[in-house]
């Protein structure tokens, strides 16, 4: 009867809307792929990929906005109509009390999505976002030092040479201006 859900404090509602993916969800299937595939049955509130290292203990699960959508998705999955990456997925209605409201701390041997991405795409790539790396100032200072080493190392002399070049250039510009003004005045 309809009063049973209110006695459970809403847990019955989320259980009726939640399905667990019990098979066919390989390591290459992302949360977005799974969510997009199941959204054709109705609005998805939450799509969680579970523990990829131990999917039997913590399988992926999807919570729909309403139980009709969950039921439609479950029927389609059981009849083999939901195929992701060429594999039909399996699912069952969730028998758990409900998913944790906050994400748990990663276990020692677990790898996160970032590590999976880096493994799949050949590692590294820099970034550095400021955590644990050198700060910008020290890096730019080291670049200046490298430049000095390549050019002989005496920055004082380099500055003097630059100043001399500027003076010669300015002197040439003045001479050119004098010539052009004197030639224009003589032609009239």
PLY file of the C-alpha trace (Angstrom):
ply
format ascii 1.0
element vertex 188
property float x
property float y
property float z
element edge 187
property int vertex1
property int vertex2
end_header
0.00 0.00 0.00
1.05 3.62 -0.56
1.90 4.39 3.09
4.90 2.00 3.16
7.23 4.42 1.34
6.59 7.19 3.85
7.41 4.83 6.73
10.82 4.15 5.19
11.62 7.86 5.05
11.89 7.92 1.28
14.35 5.02 1.05
11.75 2.88 -0.71
11.35 5.53 -3.37
15.06 5.68 -4.19
15.32 1.88 -4.17
12.45 1.66 -6.66
14.25 4.20 -8.86
17.71 2.65 -8.64
19.14 -0.17 -10.71
22.53 -1.86 -10.34
24.52 -2.79 -13.43
25.55 -6.38 -12.74
27.37 -7.18 -15.97
28.62 -5.96 -19.32
30.00 -2.69 -17.99
33.69 -2.91 -18.91
36.57 -0.60 -18.01
36.17 1.40 -21.23
32.61 2.46 -20.42
32.53 5.89 -18.84
29.89 7.32 -16.55
28.71 9.66 -19.29
28.32 6.84 -21.82
26.26 4.78 -19.36
24.16 7.76 -18.33
23.50 8.85 -21.93
22.47 5.31 -22.91
20.02 4.99 -20.00
18.59 8.52 -20.28
16.52 7.38 -23.24
14.24 5.69 -20.68
13.81 8.80 -18.53
15.64 11.43 -16.53
18.68 10.13 -14.61
19.36 11.70 -11.20
22.64 9.93 -10.44
24.94 7.63 -12.37
27.78 6.12 -10.33
30.41 3.73 -11.69
31.02 1.89 -8.41
34.40 0.30 -7.72
35.94 -0.80 -11.01
38.39 -3.09 -9.17
35.59 -4.87 -7.31
32.33 -4.47 -9.26
30.71 -7.45 -7.51
30.97 -5.72 -4.14
30.34 -2.16 -5.42
28.67 -2.34 -8.84
27.79 0.66 -10.99
24.30 1.98 -10.28
21.87 4.42 -11.83
19.10 6.28 -10.02
16.26 7.56 -12.19
13.98 10.48 -11.36
10.95 8.20 -11.25
10.25 4.50 -10.87
8.55 4.23 -14.30
11.81 5.18 -16.03
13.76 2.70 -13.88
11.26 -0.03 -14.71
11.41 0.73 -18.45
15.23 0.67 -18.41
15.31 -2.59 -16.43
12.84 -4.25 -18.83
14.90 -3.15 -21.86
18.14 -4.33 -20.25
16.67 -7.73 -19.34
15.43 -8.19 -22.91
18.93 -7.42 -24.28
18.03 -4.07 -25.88
20.68 -2.01 -24.09
24.04 -2.59 -25.74
27.12 -0.50 -24.93
30.37 -0.97 -26.86
28.92 -4.08 -28.48
28.06 -5.76 -25.16
24.59 -6.19 -23.72
24.56 -5.00 -20.12
22.83 -6.82 -17.26
21.08 -5.15 -14.36
18.82 -5.75 -11.41
16.79 -3.63 -9.07
18.99 -2.31 -6.29
18.55 -4.15 -2.99
20.91 -1.89 -1.09
19.72 0.64 1.45
20.99 3.34 -0.79
24.23 4.76 -2.05
26.51 6.71 0.26
25.69 10.40 0.29
29.34 11.43 0.27
32.09 9.81 -1.68
34.35 7.54 0.32
38.11 7.91 0.60
40.01 5.91 -2.05
41.54 2.69 -0.85
45.30 2.18 -0.93
45.47 0.19 -4.18
42.66 2.01 -6.00
43.29 4.33 -8.88
41.01 7.22 -9.69
39.61 8.49 -12.95
42.59 10.81 -13.46
45.03 7.89 -13.27
42.84 5.79 -15.59
42.85 8.66 -18.10
46.60 9.08 -17.89
47.20 5.32 -18.28
44.91 5.12 -21.28
46.40 8.18 -23.00
50.07 7.43 -22.50
50.79 9.16 -19.21
52.02 12.57 -18.13
51.58 15.72 -20.05
52.59 18.38 -17.57
50.03 20.85 -16.38
51.48 21.33 -12.97
48.66 23.47 -11.57
50.98 24.71 -8.84
50.89 21.66 -6.58
54.33 20.41 -5.74
56.01 22.01 -8.74
58.31 24.98 -9.04
56.74 28.38 -8.88
56.66 30.61 -11.95
59.26 33.05 -10.64
61.95 30.45 -10.09
61.27 28.90 -13.48
61.64 32.18 -15.33
64.80 32.96 -13.39
66.27 29.63 -14.44
65.40 30.40 -18.08
67.32 33.69 -17.84
70.28 31.83 -16.37
70.16 29.33 -19.25
70.10 32.17 -21.78
73.07 33.83 -20.07
75.08 30.61 -20.14
74.47 30.22 -23.87
75.45 33.80 -24.70
78.60 33.93 -22.58
77.14 34.94 -19.26
77.95 38.63 -18.78
74.59 40.36 -18.51
76.20 43.73 -17.67
78.14 43.68 -20.92
75.02 42.58 -22.82
73.09 45.57 -21.45
75.89 47.94 -22.45
75.94 46.43 -25.97
72.17 46.85 -26.24
72.47 50.50 -25.13
75.19 51.13 -27.75
73.02 49.57 -30.50
70.10 51.80 -29.50
72.29 54.90 -29.59
73.68 54.04 -33.01
70.18 53.39 -34.32
68.89 56.72 -32.95
71.90 58.50 -34.43
71.20 56.96 -37.86
67.54 58.03 -37.65
68.57 61.64 -36.88
71.02 61.71 -39.80
68.35 60.33 -42.11
65.88 62.99 -40.93
68.45 65.76 -41.49
69.20 64.52 -45.01
65.53 64.27 -45.93
64.71 67.73 -44.51
67.72 69.36 -46.21
66.98 67.70 -49.56
63.33 68.78 -49.43
64.26 72.39 -48.61
66.88 72.57 -51.40
64.50 71.26 -54.03
62.13 74.22 -53.59
0 1
1 2
2 3
3 4
4 5
5 6
6 7
7 8
8 9
9 10
10 11
11 12
12 13
13 14
14 15
15 16
16 17
17 18
18 19
19 20
20 21
21 22
22 23
23 24
24 25
25 26
26 27
27 28
28 29
29 30
30 31
31 32
32 33
33 34
34 35
35 36
36 37
37 38
38 39
39 40
40 41
41 42
42 43
43 44
44 45
45 46
46 47
47 48
48 49
49 50
50 51
51 52
52 53
53 54
54 55
55 56
56 57
57 58
58 59
59 60
60 61
61 62
62 63
63 64
64 65
65 66
66 67
67 68
68 69
69 70
70 71
71 72
72 73
73 74
74 75
75 76
76 77
77 78
78 79
79 80
80 81
81 82
82 83
83 84
84 85
85 86
86 87
87 88
88 89
89 90
90 91
91 92
92 93
93 94
94 95
95 96
96 97
97 98
98 99
99 100
100 101
101 102
102 103
103 104
104 105
105 106
106 107
107 108
108 109
109 110
110 111
111 112
112 113
113 114
114 115
115 116
116 117
117 118
118 119
119 120
120 121
121 122
122 123
123 124
124 125
125 126
126 127
127 128
128 129
129 130
130 131
131 132
132 133
133 134
134 135
135 136
136 137
137 138
138 139
139 140
140 141
141 142
142 143
143 144
144 145
145 146
146 147
147 148
148 149
149 150
150 151
151 152
152 153
153 154
154 155
155 156
156 157
157 158
158 159
159 160
160 161
161 162
162 163
163 164
164 165
165 166
166 167
167 168
168 169
169 170
170 171
171 172
172 173
173 174
174 175
175 176
176 177
177 178
178 179
179 180
180 181
181 182
182 183
183 184
184 185
185 186
186 187
